[in-house]
Amino acid sequence: MQKVDLDSMSIDDLANLRDQASEKLADKIAARQRELAAEMEKLAALGKTAKVSAPKKDMREIKEALKPQEASKPQEASKPQEAPKPQAPKADKAA
């Protein structure tokens, strides 16, 4: 895989890369879901039941979940920093 220097990329290039990665991830998720559904059908045909851990989502919901968060959302407040504790001055020993 080709290495990409993210620091040297423009904002537009980074946004395009993010969009491409999100689309590829959504495609892979959908393909995996199809594989798992086929496996579940095979198990059902054999009379075995399979647990479904989460409800199925359609691709529209998956793509919505992969979209970047809006910048208008407030950011979490960080913990206030504590001031350093004062230390007693050290006595100079002049000889």
C-alpha distances in whole Angstrom, upper triangle without the diagonal:
4,6,9,13,15,18,18,18,21,22,22,18,17,20,18,15,17,18,15,14,18,18,15,16,20,19,18,21,23,22,22,26,27,26,28,30,31,31,34,36,35,37,39,41,41,43,41,40,37,37,35,34,33,34,32,31,31,27,29,30,26,25,28,26,23,24,24,28,30,31,35,35,36,34,35,38,37,39,42,42,45,47,47,50,53,54,57,58,58,61,61,63,65,67
4,6,10,12,15,15,15,18,20,19,16,15,18,17,13,16,18,15,14,18,19,16,18,21,21,20,23,25,24,25,28,29,29,31,33,34,34,37,39,39,40,43,44,45,47,44,43,40,40,38,36,35,37,34,33,32,29,30,31,27,26,28,27,24,24,24,27,30,30,34,34,36,34,35,37,36,39,41,41,44,46,46,49,52,53,56,57,57,60,60,62,64,66
4,7,9,12,12,12,16,18,18,15,14,17,16,13,15,18,16,15,18,20,18,19,22,22,21,24,26,26,26,29,31,30,32,35,36,36,38,40,41,42,44,46,46,48,46,44,41,40,38,37,36,37,35,33,33,30,31,31,28,26,28,27,23,24,23,26,28,28,32,32,33,31,32,34,33,36,38,38,40,42,42,46,48,49,52,53,53,57,56,59,60,62
4,6,9,9,9,12,14,15,11,10,14,13,10,13,15,14,13,17,18,17,18,21,22,22,24,26,26,27,30,31,31,33,35,36,37,39,41,42,43,45,47,48,49,47,45,42,41,39,37,35,37,35,33,32,29,29,30,26,24,26,25,22,22,20,23,25,25,29,29,31,28,30,32,31,34,36,36,39,40,41,44,47,48,51,52,52,56,56,58,60,62
4,6,6,7,11,13,14,11,10,14,14,12,14,17,16,16,19,21,20,21,24,25,25,27,29,30,30,33,35,35,36,38,40,40,42,44,45,46,48,50,51,52,50,48,44,43,41,39,37,39,37,35,34,31,31,31,28,26,28,27,23,23,21,23,25,24,28,29,29,27,29,31,30,32,34,33,37,38,38,42,44,45,49,49,49,53,53,55,57,59
4,5,5,8,10,12,9,7,11,12,10,11,15,15,14,17,19,19,19,22,24,23,25,28,28,29,31,33,34,35,37,39,39,41,43,44,45,47,49,50,51,48,47,43,42,39,37,35,36,35,32,32,29,29,29,26,24,25,24,20,20,17,20,21,20,24,25,26,24,25,27,27,29,31,31,34,36,36,40,42,44,47,48,49,52,52,55,56,59
4,6,8,10,13,11,9,13,15,13,14,17,18,17,20,22,22,23,26,27,27,29,31,32,32,35,37,37,38,41,42,43,44,47,48,48,50,52,53,55,52,50,46,45,42,40,38,39,38,35,35,32,32,31,29,27,27,26,23,22,19,21,22,21,24,25,26,23,25,27,26,28,30,29,32,34,34,38,40,42,45,45,46,49,49,52,54,56
4,7,10,12,10,10,13,14,13,15,18,18,18,21,23,23,24,27,28,28,30,32,33,34,36,38,39,40,42,44,44,46,48,49,50,52,54,55,56,54,52,48,47,44,42,40,41,40,37,36,33,33,33,30,28,29,28,25,23,21,23,24,22,26,27,28,26,28,30,29,32,33,33,36,37,37,41,43,45,48,48,49,52,52,54,56,58
4,7,8,6,6,10,11,10,12,15,15,15,18,20,20,21,24,25,26,27,30,31,31,34,35,36,37,40,41,42,44,46,47,48,50,51,53,54,52,50,46,45,42,40,38,39,37,34,33,30,29,30,27,25,25,25,22,20,18,21,21,20,24,25,27,25,27,29,29,32,34,33,37,38,39,43,45,47,50,50,51,55,55,57,59,61
4,5,5,6,9,10,11,12,14,15,16,18,20,21,22,24,26,27,28,30,32,33,34,36,37,39,40,42,43,45,47,48,49,51,53,54,55,53,51,47,46,43,41,39,39,37,34,33,30,29,29,27,24,25,25,22,20,17,20,20,18,22,24,25,24,27,29,29,32,33,33,37,38,39,43,45,47,51,51,52,56,56,58,60,63
4,5,5,6,9,10,10,12,14,15,16,18,20,21,22,24,26,27,29,30,31,33,35,36,37,39,41,42,43,45,47,48,49,51,53,53,51,49,45,44,40,38,36,36,35,31,31,27,26,26,25,22,22,22,19,16,14,16,16,15,18,20,22,21,24,26,26,30,31,32,35,37,38,42,44,46,50,50,52,55,56,59,60,63
4,5,5,6,9,10,11,12,14,15,16,18,20,21,23,24,26,27,29,30,32,33,35,36,37,39,41,42,44,45,47,48,50,51,52,50,48,45,43,40,38,36,36,34,30,29,26,24,25,24,20,21,21,18,16,14,17,16,16,19,21,23,23,26,28,29,33,34,35,39,40,42,46,48,50,54,54,56,59,59,62,64,67
4,5,5,6,9,10,10,12,14,15,16,18,20,21,22,24,26,27,28,30,32,33,34,36,38,39,40,42,44,45,46,48,50,51,49,47,43,42,39,37,35,35,33,30,29,25,25,26,23,20,21,22,18,16,15,18,18,18,22,23,26,25,27,30,30,34,35,36,39,41,42,46,49,50,54,55,56,59,59,62,64,66
4,5,5,6,9,10,10,12,14,15,16,18,20,21,22,24,26,27,28,30,31,33,34,36,37,39,41,42,43,45,47,48,49,47,45,41,40,37,35,32,33,31,28,27,24,23,24,21,19,19,19,16,14,12,15,16,16,20,21,23,21,24,27,27,30,32,33,36,38,39,43,46,47,51,52,53,57,57,60,62,64
4,5,5,6,9,10,10,12,14,15,16,18,20,21,23,24,26,27,29,30,31,33,35,36,37,39,41,42,43,45,47,48,45,43,40,38,35,33,31,31,29,26,25,21,20,21,19,16,16,17,13,11,10,13,13,14,17,19,21,20,23,26,27,30,32,33,37,39,41,44,47,49,53,53,55,59,59,62,64,67
4,5,5,6,9,10,11,12,14,15,17,18,20,21,23,24,26,27,29,30,32,33,35,36,38,39,41,42,44,46,47,45,43,39,38,35,33,31,31,28,25,24,20,20,21,19,15,17,17,14,12,12,15,16,17,20,22,24,24,27,30,30,34,36,37,40,42,44,48,50,52,56,57,58,62,62,65,67,69
4,5,5,6,9,10,11,12,14,15,16,18,20,21,22,24,26,27,28,30,32,33,34,36,38,39,40,42,44,45,43,41,37,36,33,32,30,30,28,25,24,20,20,21,18,16,17,17,13,13,12,16,17,18,22,23,25,24,26,29,29,33,35,36,39,41,43,46,49,51,55,55,56,60,61,63,65,68
4,5,5,6,9,10,10,12,14,15,16,18,20,21,22,24,26,27,28,30,31,33,35,36,37,39,41,42,43,41,39,35,34,31,29,27,27,25,22,21,18,18,18,15,13,14,14,10,9,9,12,14,15,19,19,22,21,23,26,27,30,33,33,37,39,41,44,47,49,53,54,55,59,60,62,64,67
4,5,5,6,9,10,11,12,14,15,17,18,20,21,23,24,26,27,29,30,31,33,35,36,37,39,41,42,40,38,34,33,30,28,26,26,23,20,19,16,15,16,14,11,12,13,9,8,9,13,14,16,19,20,23,23,25,28,29,33,35,36,40,42,44,47,50,52,56,57,59,62,63,66,68,71
4,5,5,6,9,10,11,12,14,15,17,18,20,21,23,24,26,27,29,30,32,33,35,36,38,40,41,39,37,34,33,30,29,26,26,24,21,20,16,16,17,15,12,14,15,11,11,12,16,18,20,23,24,26,26,28,31,32,35,38,39,42,45,46,50,52,54,58,59,60,64,65,67,69,72
4,5,5,6,9,10,11,12,14,15,16,18,20,21,22,24,26,27,28,30,32,33,34,36,38,39,37,35,31,30,27,26,24,24,22,20,19,16,16,17,14,12,14,13,10,11,12,15,18,20,23,23,25,24,26,29,30,33,36,37,40,43,44,47,50,52,56,57,58,62,62,65,67,70
4,5,5,6,9,10,10,12,14,15,16,18,20,21,22,24,26,27,29,30,31,33,35,36,37,35,33,29,28,25,24,21,21,19,16,16,12,13,13,10,8,10,10,6,7,9,13,15,18,21,21,23,23,24,28,29,32,35,36,40,42,44,47,50,52,56,57,59,62,63,66,68,71
4,5,5,6,9,10,11,12,14,15,17,19,20,21,23,25,26,27,29,30,31,33,35,36,34,32,29,28,25,24,22,22,19,16,15,11,12,13,10,8,11,11,8,9,12,16,18,20,23,23,26,26,28,31,32,36,39,40,43,46,48,51,54,56,60,61,62,66,67,70,72,74
4,5,5,6,9,10,11,12,14,15,17,18,20,21,23,24,26,27,29,30,32,34,35,33,31,28,27,25,24,22,22,19,17,16,13,14,15,12,10,14,14,11,12,15,18,21,23,26,26,29,28,30,33,34,37,40,41,44,47,48,51,54,56,60,61,62,66,67,69,72,74
4,5,5,6,9,10,11,12,14,15,16,18,20,21,22,24,26,27,28,30,32,33,31,29,25,24,22,21,19,19,17,15,14,11,13,13,10,9,12,11,9,11,13,17,20,22,25,24,27,26,27,31,31,34,37,39,42,45,46,49,52,54,58,59,60,64,65,68,70,72
4,5,5,6,9,10,11,12,14,15,16,18,20,21,23,25,26,27,29,31,31,29,27,24,23,20,19,17,17,14,12,11,8,10,10,7,6,10,10,8,10,13,16,19,22,25,24,27,26,28,31,32,35,39,40,43,46,48,51,54,56,60,62,63,67,68,70,73,75
4,5,5,6,9,10,11,12,14,15,17,19,20,21,23,25,26,27,29,31,29,27,24,24,21,21,19,18,15,14,12,9,12,13,10,9,13,13,11,14,17,20,23,26,28,28,31,30,32,35,36,39,42,44,47,50,51,54,57,59,63,65,66,69,70,73,75,78
4,5,5,6,9,10,11,12,14,15,17,18,20,21,23,24,26,27,29,27,25,22,22,19,19,18,18,15,14,14,11,14,15,11,12,15,14,13,16,18,21,24,27,30,29,31,31,32,35,36,38,42,43,46,49,50,53,56,58,62,63,64,68,69,71,74,76
4,5,5,6,9,10,11,12,14,15,16,18,20,21,22,24,26,27,25,23,19,19,16,16,14,14,12,11,11,9,12,12,9,10,13,12,11,14,17,20,23,26,28,27,30,29,30,33,34,37,40,42,45,48,49,52,55,57,61,63,64,67,69,71,74,76
4,5,5,6,9,10,10,12,14,15,17,19,20,21,23,25,26,24,22,19,19,16,16,15,14,11,10,9,7,11,11,9,10,14,13,13,16,19,21,24,28,30,29,32,31,32,36,37,40,43,45,48,51,52,55,59,61,64,66,67,71,72,75,77,80
4,5,5,6,9,10,11,13,14,15,17,19,20,21,23,25,23,22,19,19,17,18,17,17,13,13,12,11,14,15,13,14,17,17,16,19,22,25,28,31,33,32,35,34,35,39,39,42,46,47,50,53,54,57,60,62,66,68,69,72,74,76,78,81
4,5,5,6,9,10,11,12,14,15,17,18,20,21,23,21,19,16,16,14,15,14,15,12,13,13,12,16,16,13,15,18,17,16,20,22,25,28,31,33,32,34,34,34,38,38,41,44,45,48,51,53,55,59,60,64,66,67,70,72,74,77,79
4,5,5,6,9,10,10,12,14,15,16,18,20,21,19,17,14,14,12,13,12,12,9,10,10,10,14,14,11,14,17,16,16,19,22,24,28,31,33,31,34,33,34,37,38,41,44,46,49,52,53,56,59,61,65,67,68,72,73,75,78,80
4,5,5,6,9,10,11,12,14,15,17,19,20,19,17,15,16,14,15,15,14,11,12,12,12,15,16,14,16,19,19,19,22,25,27,30,34,35,34,37,37,37,41,42,44,48,49,52,56,57,60,63,65,69,70,72,75,77,79,82,84
4,5,5,6,9,10,11,13,14,15,17,19,17,16,14,15,14,16,16,16,13,15,15,15,19,19,17,19,22,21,21,24,27,29,33,36,38,36,39,38,39,42,43,45,49,50,53,56,57,60,63,65,68,70,71,75,76,78,81,83
4,5,5,6,9,10,11,12,14,15,17,15,13,11,12,10,12,13,13,11,14,15,15,19,18,16,19,22,20,21,24,27,29,32,35,37,36,38,37,37,41,41,43,47,49,51,55,56,58,62,63,67,69,70,74,75,77,80,82
4,5,5,6,9,10,10,12,14,15,14,12,10,12,10,13,13,12,10,13,13,15,18,18,16,19,22,21,22,25,28,30,33,36,38,36,39,39,39,42,43,45,49,51,53,57,58,60,64,66,69,72,73,76,78,80,83,85
4,5,5,6,9,10,11,13,14,14,13,12,14,13,16,16,16,14,16,16,17,21,21,20,22,25,24,24,28,31,33,36,39,41,40,42,42,42,46,46,49,52,54,57,60,61,63,67,69,72,74,75,79,80,82,85,87
4,5,5,6,9,10,11,13,11,11,9,12,12,15,16,16,15,18,18,20,23,23,21,24,26,25,26,29,32,34,37,40,42,40,43,42,42,45,46,48,52,53,56,59,60,62,66,67,71,73,74,77,79,81,84,86
4,5,5,6,9,10,11,9,8,6,9,9,12,14,14,13,16,18,19,23,22,21,24,26,25,26,29,32,34,37,40,42,40,42,42,41,45,45,47,51,53,55,59,60,62,66,67,71,73,74,78,79,81,84,87
4,5,5,6,9,10,10,9,9,12,12,16,17,16,15,18,18,20,24,23,22,25,28,27,28,31,34,36,39,42,44,42,45,44,44,48,49,51,54,56,59,62,63,65,69,71,74,77,78,81,83,85,88,90
4,5,5,6,9,9,10,10,14,15,18,19,19,18,21,22,23,27,26,25,28,31,30,30,34,37,38,42,45,46,45,47,47,46,50,51,52,56,58,60,64,65,67,70,72,75,78,78,82,84,86,89,91
4,5,5,6,5,7,7,11,13,16,18,18,18,21,22,24,28,27,26,29,31,30,31,34,37,39,42,45,46,44,47,46,46,49,50,51,55,56,59,62,63,65,69,70,74,76,77,81,82,84,87,89
4,5,5,5,6,8,11,12,16,18,18,17,21,22,24,27,27,26,29,31,30,31,35,38,39,42,45,47,45,47,47,46,50,51,52,56,58,60,64,65,67,70,72,76,78,79,83,84,86,89,92
4,5,7,9,11,15,16,20,21,21,20,23,24,26,29,29,28,31,34,33,34,37,40,42,45,48,50,48,50,50,50,53,54,56,59,61,64,67,68,70,74,75,79,81,82,86,87,89,92,94
4,6,9,11,15,17,20,22,23,22,26,27,29,32,32,31,34,36,35,36,39,42,44,47,50,51,49,52,51,51,54,54,56,60,61,64,67,68,70,74,75,78,81,82,85,87,89,92,94
4,7,10,13,16,19,21,22,22,25,27,29,32,31,31,34,36,35,36,39,42,43,46,50,51,49,51,50,50,53,54,55,59,61,63,67,68,69,73,74,78,80,81,85,87,89,92,94
4,7,10,13,16,19,19,20,23,25,28,31,30,29,32,34,32,34,37,40,41,44,47,48,46,48,48,47,50,51,52,56,57,59,63,64,66,69,71,74,77,78,81,83,85,88,90
4,7,10,13,15,16,17,20,23,25,28,27,26,29,31,29,31,34,37,38,41,44,45,43,45,44,44,47,47,49,53,54,57,60,61,63,67,68,72,74,75,79,81,83,86,88
4,6,9,12,13,14,18,20,22,25,24,23,26,28,26,27,31,33,34,38,41,42,40,42,41,40,43,44,45,49,51,53,57,58,60,63,65,68,71,72,76,77,79,83,85
4,6,9,11,12,16,19,21,24,22,21,25,26,24,26,29,31,32,35,38,39,37,38,38,37,40,41,42,46,48,50,54,55,56,60,62,65,68,69,73,75,77,80,82
4,6,7,9,12,15,18,20,18,17,21,22,20,22,25,28,29,32,35,36,33,35,35,34,38,38,40,44,46,48,52,53,55,59,61,64,67,68,72,74,76,79,81
4,7,9,12,16,18,20,17,16,20,21,18,20,24,26,26,29,32,33,31,32,32,31,34,35,36,40,42,44,48,49,51,55,57,60,63,64,68,70,72,75,78
4,6,9,12,15,16,14,13,17,17,15,18,21,23,23,26,29,30,28,30,29,29,32,33,35,39,41,44,47,49,51,54,56,60,63,64,68,70,72,75,78
4,6,10,13,14,12,12,16,16,15,17,20,23,23,26,29,30,28,30,30,30,34,35,37,41,43,46,49,51,53,57,59,63,65,67,70,72,75,78,80
4,7,10,12,10,10,14,15,14,16,19,22,23,25,29,30,28,31,31,31,35,36,38,42,44,47,51,52,55,58,60,64,66,68,72,73,76,79,81
4,7,8,6,7,10,11,11,13,15,19,19,22,26,27,25,28,28,29,33,34,37,40,42,46,49,51,53,57,59,63,65,67,70,72,75,78,80
4,6,6,7,9,10,11,13,15,18,20,22,26,27,26,29,30,31,34,36,39,42,44,48,51,53,56,59,61,65,67,69,73,74,77,80,82
4,5,5,6,8,10,11,12,16,18,20,24,25,25,28,28,30,34,35,38,41,43,47,50,52,55,58,60,64,66,68,71,73,75,78,81
4,5,5,6,9,10,11,15,16,18,22,23,22,26,27,28,32,34,37,40,42,46,49,51,54,57,60,63,65,67,71,72,75,78,80
4,5,5,6,9,10,13,14,17,20,21,20,23,24,25,29,31,34,37,40,43,46,48,51,54,57,61,63,64,68,70,73,75,78
4,5,5,6,9,12,14,17,20,22,21,24,24,25,29,30,33,37,39,42,45,47,50,53,55,59,61,63,66,68,71,73,76
4,5,5,6,10,12,15,18,20,19,23,23,25,29,30,33,36,38,42,45,47,50,53,55,59,61,63,66,68,70,73,76
4,5,5,9,10,12,16,17,16,20,20,22,26,28,31,34,36,40,43,45,48,51,54,58,59,61,65,66,69,72,75
4,6,8,9,12,15,17,16,19,19,20,24,25,28,32,34,37,40,42,45,49,51,55,57,58,62,64,66,69,72
4,6,9,12,15,17,16,19,19,21,24,26,29,32,34,37,40,42,45,48,50,54,56,57,61,63,65,68,71
4,7,9,12,14,14,17,18,20,23,25,28,31,33,37,39,41,45,48,50,54,56,57,61,62,65,68,70
4,6,9,12,12,14,14,17,20,22,25,28,30,33,36,38,41,44,47,51,52,54,58,59,62,64,67
4,6,9,8,11,11,14,17,19,22,25,27,31,34,36,39,42,45,49,50,52,56,57,60,63,66
4,5,6,10,11,14,17,19,23,25,28,31,34,36,40,42,45,49,50,53,56,58,61,63,66
4,5,8,9,12,15,17,21,23,25,29,31,34,37,40,43,46,48,50,53,55,58,60,63
4,6,9,12,15,18,21,23,25,29,31,34,37,40,43,47,48,51,54,56,59,61,64
4,6,9,12,15,19,21,23,27,30,32,35,38,41,45,47,49,53,54,58,60,63
4,7,9,12,15,17,20,23,26,29,32,35,38,41,43,46,49,51,54,57,60
4,6,9,12,15,17,21,23,26,29,32,35,39,41,43,47,48,51,54,57
4,6,9,12,15,18,21,24,27,30,33,36,39,41,45,46,50,52,55
4,7,9,12,15,18,21,24,27,30,33,35,38,41,43,47,49,53
4,6,9,12,15,18,21,24,27,30,32,35,38,40,43,46,49
4,6,9,12,15,17,21,24,27,30,32,36,38,41,44,47
4,6,9,13,15,18,21,25,27,30,33,35,39,41,45
4,7,9,12,15,18,22,24,26,30,32,35,38,41
4,6,9,12,15,18,21,23,27,29,32,35,38
4,6,9,12,16,17,20,24,26,29,32,35
4,6,9,13,15,17,21,23,26,29,32
4,6,10,13,15,19,21,24,27,31
4,7,9,12,15,18,21,24,28
4,6,9,12,15,18,21,24
4,6,9,12,15,18,22
4,6,9,12,15,19
4,6,9,12,16
4,6,9,13
4,6,10
4,6
4
